[in-house]
Amino acid sequence: MGGSDARALSRSLLDLCRMRKLTIATAESCTGGLVAGALTDIPGSSDVIDRGFVTYSNDAKRAMLGVEAGTLANFGAVSKETATAMAVGALERAGVDLAVAITGIAGPGGATPGKPVGLVHFAAAARDGRIIHREQRFGAIGRSAVRQRSVVEALRMLMDLARGPQAQSKPRATATRLRPRVTRSPRRHAVKRRTPRSPRG
């Protein structure tokens, strides 16, 4: 799994989101913006991609995504709870239809008891309240490989949510329903015809 997988998934995801008039935001820690980069590398992605949050530090997770200090203190930055809070925070702040979050230990250092190098937590949230979480233990396969595999996993999770509630794949995913506090009306309801956005840099 590498760049070609990410590119193919990015194209498929963007096409699906265009068809369903869905918008996306990303919240990334260990991948440092690689998911947003993979998506925006595709020409015309600006009609789907709204923004990406790179929240590498705990302070950034709190300030930009609203992750509670207690969540970080009790569960750690690399946890299901923090990944979920990041995804919901991105969904709320961007007012999009789908958001994905990644937090993990890419290595070569950073491991703690119970949290080895290669551990990555993912969460993806939808405006309708669905959220899925996945945990991957890629192992000490190298920093670049952990990051690239994380990008592919995040794109797959967005595909699952974009397809709809009856199409979620991979039984290892934990699916729940939330009530995101998103107040902005979905764009597809507010405007019947989408006007093309200006190209982004």
ABEGO torsion letter per residue (X at the ends): XBAAAAAAAAAAAAAAAAAAGBBBBBBBBAAGGAAAAAAAABBGAAAABABBBBBABAAAAAAAAGBBAAAAAAAEABBAAAAAAAAAAAAAAAGBABBBBBBBBAOABGBBBGBBBGBBBBBBBBAAGBBBBBBBBAEBAEAAAAAAAAAAAAAAAAAAAAAEAAABBGAABBBBBBBBBBABBBAAAABABBBBBBBBX
